[in-house]
Amino acid sequence: MSEIESVSAVEILDSRGRPTLLAICRLADGVTGLASVPSGASTGANEAMELRDGDPKRHGGLGCLKAVANINGEINDTLAGRDFESQADLDRFLIELDGTANKRRLGANAILGTSLAFCRAQAAQRRRPLYAHLAQTAGVSPRLPLPMINLFSGGAHAGGQVAVQDVQIVVPAASTIRQILEVTSDVFRAATGLVSDRYQMRLLTADEGGLAPPFESSEAMLQAAVESIEVAGYRPGLDVDLTVDVAASQFYADGSYHFDGAELDTSGMIEKIAGWAGRYPLVSVEDGLDEADWKGWQSLVKRLADQTMILGDDLLCTNPARIERAIASQAANSLLLKVNQIGTLTEALAALHLARDAGWQVVVSARSGETEDDWLADLATGWAGDYIKVGSVTQSERLAKYNRLLILEATTDLKLTTLPTTLV
């Protein structure tokens, strides 16, 4: 049993300079756990609701002092002196205390901060590394996830210069995290040279560290990714693959996809994606269609599931009910897991188990608004994620997670999710 002495919080700033919060959980034996809460830019309509202050005179209405006050006040007053045997016990209590379907009363940011801080405190109390504690609570064997690393950005993560939100790279032929980051750094340097030569611009990065030049089209962004891989001395489709986050809900309106100056219906959008899959080494397509276009997602799966992951983010929102619907209707074949979309570790774990039971792959993801907290690397490792999606190899809030993976690789016997052929 873990008796909570107190929980508290402070408003901090995320990587975009917007407020978020850091929660602190102190147990009766003096052990303390701290955790920072991320926040998204491209958010699904079905995500758990962050509580923001709405005061236009402060941080443009985005302040988190109400959520902080809920932790320091009602949540602390209710939890102090209570014993909780497990993470699930605490999270159920918090969900019932909030009493709303989307955590809008206390705020998903307040609830998640408390959930994460308690998890850290319990891990410390039991003298386990965080990843090992998470693995034990999940009932899985930990392993290092394969990084899915941002190279170029558009959409809501950049200036909206093109519709597609992100093009990422993965290194399937690597056997270590260290080697993946070495290859990625080579490709990123090649990309910076391409951007400088082609667009006569200095290095400018988007929310998650990806390069964001004024591409003339999303196709040009994909082409530039392939060129960068080749210039760096690697083979597209063998040494380095691509993934794409279309984030189609961001440009869907009035029954059409407003894509790079064209208006496409669902079949037209599927044809566009299928064309990319035929021309580029795509191993994952994330949110290729709008979050409400369920029939379209079924068609996309039928068309491309034998070639690539059809990855649900806005469609699924790490929500067990939506994942169950997608499994039953065959509307996706992989899950993007973001804990703050659902609001507690226990609900996110239920989402993970549903996906695994369906034979899906799982990508554990950060958000556009991150902090230097590295708990996500432990989560992706402890829960045996197939991939981890953090951002690019720039910016400290991204590198904190990659550096944590490097530390885990160097100090444990953990191996990568897969061990394919060695790079030539």
C-alpha positions in Angstrom: 0.0 0.0 0.0 1.1 3.6 -0.7 -0.3 6.3 1.5 -0.3 9.7 0.0 0.8 12.5 2.2 0.2 15.3 -0.3 -0.1 16.2 -4.0 0.7 19.6 -5.3 1.4 21.3 -8.6 3.0 24.3 -10.2 2.4 26.0 -13.6 5.4 25.6 -15.9 6.0 26.3 -19.6 6.1 23.7 -22.4 8.4 23.7 -25.4 6.2 26.2 -27.3 6.2 28.6 -24.4 2.7 27.8 -23.4 1.6 26.9 -19.9 1.3 23.3 -18.6 1.8 21.9 -15.2 4.2 19.8 -13.1 2.6 17.6 -10.4 4.3 16.4 -7.2 3.2 13.4 -5.2 4.7 12.9 -1.8 4.0 9.6 0.0 3.8 9.2 3.8 7.3 7.6 3.9 8.8 10.7 2.3 9.2 9.3 -1.2 8.4 11.9 -3.8 7.4 11.6 -7.5 7.3 14.5 -10.0 5.9 14.5 -13.5 5.2 17.1 -16.2 2.2 17.0 -18.5 2.5 17.5 -22.3 0.0 19.2 -24.5 -0.9 18.8 -28.2 -1.4 21.2 -31.1 -3.1 18.9 -33.5 -5.7 17.5 -31.2 -8.6 15.1 -31.8 -12.1 16.1 -31.0 -12.5 13.1 -28.7 -9.5 13.8 -26.5 -9.9 14.2 -22.7 -10.2 17.9 -22.0 -7.4 20.0 -20.7 -8.5 22.7 -18.2 -7.3 26.1 -19.3 -8.0 29.4 -17.5 -9.6 31.3 -20.4 -8.2 34.6 -19.1 -7.3 36.6 -22.3 -5.0 38.9 -20.2 -2.8 36.0 -19.3 -1.0 33.7 -21.8 -3.8 34.4 -24.3 -6.3 32.4 -22.2 -4.0 29.3 -22.1 -3.0 29.5 -18.4 -3.2 26.4 -16.2 -3.7 28.0 -12.8 -7.2 26.5 -12.5 -5.8 23.0 -13.1 -3.0 23.7 -10.6 -5.5 24.9 -8.1 -7.5 21.7 -8.5 -4.5 19.6 -7.6 -3.4 21.9 -4.7 -7.0 22.0 -3.5 -9.7 19.4 -4.1 -7.4 16.6 -5.3 -4.9 17.1 -2.5 -7.6 17.4 0.1 -9.3 14.2 -1.1 -6.2 12.1 -1.5 -4.1 13.1 1.5 -4.0 10.3 4.0 -5.5 7.7 1.7 -3.8 4.4 0.9 -3.7 3.1 -2.7 -2.5 -0.4 -3.5 -2.0 0.2 -7.2 -2.0 2.6 -10.0 -5.4 1.4 -11.1 -6.9 2.1 -7.7 -5.6 5.7 -7.7 -6.8 6.3 -11.3 -10.2 4.9 -10.7 -10.5 7.2 -7.7 -9.5 10.2 -9.8 -12.0 9.4 -12.6 -14.8 9.1 -10.1 -13.8 12.2 -8.3 -14.0 14.2 -11.5 -17.3 12.6 -12.5 -17.4 13.7 -16.2 -16.9 11.7 -19.3 -14.0 13.8 -20.6 -12.4 15.0 -17.4 -13.5 18.5 -18.0 -14.3 19.4 -14.3 -10.9 18.9 -12.7 -9.1 18.9 -16.0 -7.3 16.0 -17.8 -4.0 17.8 -17.3 -4.6 17.9 -13.5 -5.7 14.2 -13.4 -2.9 13.0 -15.6 -0.3 15.0 -13.7 -1.5 13.3 -10.5 -1.6 9.9 -12.1 2.0 10.2 -13.4 3.5 11.7 -10.3 2.0 8.8 -8.2 3.5 6.3 -10.6 6.9 7.9 -10.2 6.5 7.9 -6.5 5.5 4.2 -6.4 8.4 3.2 -8.6 10.8 5.0 -6.2 9.1 3.6 -3.1 9.6 0.1 -4.6 13.2 0.9 -5.7 12.5 0.0 -9.3 13.5 2.0 -12.4 10.4 3.7 -13.8 10.4 1.5 -17.0 10.5 -1.7 -14.8 7.7 -0.5 -12.6 5.6 0.3 -15.7 6.3 -3.1 -17.2 5.3 -4.8 -13.9 2.0 -3.0 -13.7 1.3 -3.8 -17.4 2.3 -7.4 -17.1 4.7 -7.2 -20.1 8.4 -7.7 -20.8 10.1 -4.4 -21.4 12.0 -3.7 -24.6 13.4 -0.6 -26.3 11.1 0.9 -29.0 12.2 1.8 -32.5 12.3 5.6 -32.8 10.2 7.3 -35.5 12.0 10.6 -35.9 10.7 13.8 -37.4 12.5 15.2 -40.5 10.2 17.6 -42.1 7.0 19.4 -40.9 4.0 21.2 -42.3 0.4 21.5 -41.2 -0.4 22.5 -37.6 3.2 21.8 -36.4 4.7 24.4 -38.8 3.3 27.3 -40.8 0.7 25.3 -42.7 2.7 25.7 -45.9 1.7 22.2 -47.0 -1.2 20.0 -45.7 0.8 17.1 -44.5 1.9 17.6 -40.9 5.1 15.5 -40.6 7.4 13.2 -42.5 9.4 11.0 -40.2 12.2 8.5 -40.8 12.8 5.1 -39.2 16.0 3.0 -39.4 14.9 -0.7 -39.6 18.3 -2.0 -40.4 19.8 -0.8 -37.1 20.4 -2.9 -34.0 20.8 -0.2 -31.4 19.3 3.1 -30.4 22.8 4.7 -30.7 23.1 3.6 -34.3 19.6 4.8 -35.1 20.4 8.3 -33.8 23.7 8.3 -35.7 22.0 7.5 -39.0 19.2 10.0 -38.3 21.7 12.8 -37.6 23.4 12.0 -40.9 20.1 12.3 -42.7 19.1 15.4 -40.8 22.4 17.2 -41.7 21.8 16.2 -45.3 18.3 17.7 -45.1 19.6 21.0 -43.7 21.9 21.3 -46.6 19.1 20.6 -49.1 16.9 23.2 -47.4 19.7 25.8 -47.5 20.5 25.2 -51.1 17.0 24.8 -52.4 15.2 27.4 -50.4 18.0 29.8 -49.4 17.0 29.7 -45.8 18.7 29.1 -42.5 17.7 26.3 -40.2 14.1 26.8 -39.0 12.3 24.1 -37.1 8.7 23.4 -36.3 7.0 22.5 -33.0 8.6 19.0 -32.8 12.0 20.0 -34.3 11.4 19.1 -37.9 12.7 21.3 -40.7 9.9 23.5 -42.1 11.0 25.2 -45.4 8.3 26.5 -47.8 7.7 23.3 -49.7 5.5 23.8 -52.8 3.6 20.6 -52.0 3.4 17.7 -49.7 4.8 15.5 -52.5 7.9 17.8 -52.5 8.3 17.2 -48.8 8.3 13.4 -49.4 10.7 13.7 -52.3 13.1 15.8 -50.3 13.1 13.2 -47.5 14.2 10.5 -50.0 16.9 12.8 -51.4 18.2 13.5 -47.9 18.5 9.8 -47.2 20.4 9.3 -50.5 22.7 12.3 -50.0 23.5 11.0 -46.5 24.7 7.7 -48.1 21.8 5.4 -47.2 19.3 3.5 -49.3 15.7 4.5 -49.1 13.5 1.4 -48.3 16.5 -0.6 -47.1 18.5 1.4 -44.6 15.9 4.1 -43.9 12.1 4.1 -44.3 9.6 6.9 -44.2 6.4 7.4 -42.2 3.9 10.2 -42.7 1.5 12.0 -40.3 -1.2 13.3 -42.7 -3.3 14.8 -39.8 -6.2 14.9 -42.3 -8.7 16.2 -39.8 -6.8 19.5 -39.8 -7.7 20.2 -43.5 -11.1 18.5 -43.7 -14.1 20.8 -44.0 -17.6 20.8 -45.6 -17.2 17.2 -46.8 -13.9 17.7 -48.6 -10.2 17.4 -48.0 -8.6 20.8 -48.8 -5.3 19.4 -49.7 -2.5 21.6 -51.1 -4.9 23.8 -53.0 -7.1 20.9 -54.2 -10.4 19.6 -53.0 -10.6 15.9 -52.7 -13.3 13.5 -51.6 -12.5 10.4 -49.5 -11.7 8.2 -52.5 -9.4 11.0 -53.9 -7.6 11.2 -50.6 -7.1 7.5 -50.5 -5.7 7.5 -54.1 -3.3 10.3 -53.1 -2.0 8.2 -50.2 -1.9 5.0 -52.3 0.2 6.9 -54.8 2.7 7.9 -52.1 2.8 4.3 -50.9 3.7 3.2 -54.4 6.4 5.8 -54.9 8.0 6.1 -51.5 9.2 3.6 -48.8 6.3 4.3 -46.5 5.9 2.0 -43.5 3.2 4.0 -41.7 0.4 6.4 -42.6 -1.0 8.2 -39.6 -4.5 9.9 -39.7 -4.8 9.6 -43.5 -8.5 10.6 -43.2 -10.7 12.7 -41.0 -11.4 11.4 -37.5 -15.1 11.0 -38.3 -14.7 9.3 -41.7 -15.1 5.7 -40.4 -16.1 4.2 -43.7 -13.2 5.9 -45.4 -10.8 4.4 -42.9 -12.2 1.0 -43.6 -11.5 1.5 -47.3 -8.0 2.8 -46.6 -7.2 -0.3 -44.5 -8.5 -2.6 -47.3 -6.4 -0.7 -49.9 -3.1 -0.4 -48.0 -2.9 -2.5 -44.8 -0.8 -5.2 -46.6 1.8 -2.5 -47.4 1.9 -0.2 -44.4 0.6 0.5 -40.9 -2.7 2.4 -40.9 -2.1 4.4 -37.7 -4.9 5.9 -35.8 -4.4 9.1 -33.8 -7.3 11.5 -33.9 -9.5 8.6 -35.0 -8.8 6.7 -31.8 -7.6 9.2 -29.2 -6.2 6.4 -27.1 -9.8 5.8 -26.1 -10.7 2.2 -25.4 -14.3 2.6 -26.8 -13.1 4.0 -30.1 -10.3 1.4 -30.4 -12.9 -1.3 -29.9 -15.0 0.2 -32.7 -12.0 0.4 -35.0 -11.1 -3.2 -34.3 -14.6 -4.4 -34.9 -15.0 -2.4 -38.2 -11.3 -3.0 -39.3 -10.8 0.8 -39.6 -7.1 0.8 -38.5 -4.3 -1.7 -37.8 -2.2 0.2 -35.4 -2.5 2.6 -32.5 -0.8 5.9 -31.7 -0.8 5.9 -27.9 -0.8 9.3 -26.2 -1.5 9.1 -22.5 -2.8 12.7 -22.3 -5.5 12.0 -24.9 -7.3 9.8 -22.3 -6.0 11.3 -19.1 -4.8 8.4 -16.9 -2.1 5.7 -17.1 -4.7 3.0 -16.4 -7.0 4.0 -19.3 -4.0 4.2 -21.6 -2.9 0.7 -20.5 -6.4 -0.6 -21.3 -6.0 0.9 -24.8 -2.6 -0.8 -25.2 -4.0 -4.2 -24.2 -6.9 -3.8 -26.7 -4.5 -3.0 -29.5 -2.2 -5.9 -28.6 -5.1 -8.4 -28.4 -6.1 -7.3 -31.9 -2.6 -7.9 -33.2 -2.0 -4.2 -33.8 1.4 -2.5 -33.6 1.6 0.4 -31.1 3.5 3.7 -31.4 3.9 5.5 -28.1 3.9 9.3 -28.9 4.9 12.6 -27.4 3.0 15.8 -28.1 4.0 19.1 -29.8 4.0 20.8 -26.4 6.6 18.8 -24.4 8.9 19.4 -21.5 12.3 18.1 -20.5 10.7 15.3 -18.5 11.7 11.9 -19.9 9.0 9.7 -18.5 7.7 8.9 -22.0 10.9 6.9 -22.8 10.3 4.7 -19.8 6.7 4.3 -20.7 7.4 3.2 -24.3 10.1 0.8 -23.0 8.1 -0.6 -20.1 5.0 -1.1 -22.1 7.1 -2.6 -25.0 6.0 -0.2 -27.7 6.9 -1.1 -31.2 7.9 2.5 -31.9 8.3 5.7 -30.0 7.5 9.0 -31.7 9.1 12.0 -30.0 10.1 14.5 -32.7 13.4 15.4 -34.3 17.0 15.2 -33.2 16.9 18.8 -32.1 15.5 20.7 -29.1 16.1 19.6 -25.5 12.5 18.4 -24.8 12.9 15.9 -27.6 16.5 14.9 -26.9 15.6 14.3 -23.2 13.6 11.2 -24.3 16.2 10.0 -26.8 19.0 10.4 -24.2 17.0 8.4 -21.7 16.7 5.6 -24.3 20.5 5.8 -24.7 21.0 5.5 -21.0 18.6 2.5 -20.8 20.4 0.8 -23.6 23.8 1.4 -22.0 22.9 0.4 -18.4 20.5 -2.6 -19.0 20.3 -5.7 -21.2 17.2 -4.4 -23.0 17.1 -4.8 -26.7 15.3 -3.1 -29.6 11.8 -4.3 -30.5 13.2 -5.9 -33.6 16.7 -6.8 -34.7 16.7 -6.8 -38.5 19.7 -6.9 -40.8 22.8 -4.8 -40.0 23.4 -1.7 -42.0 25.7 -2.1 -44.9 
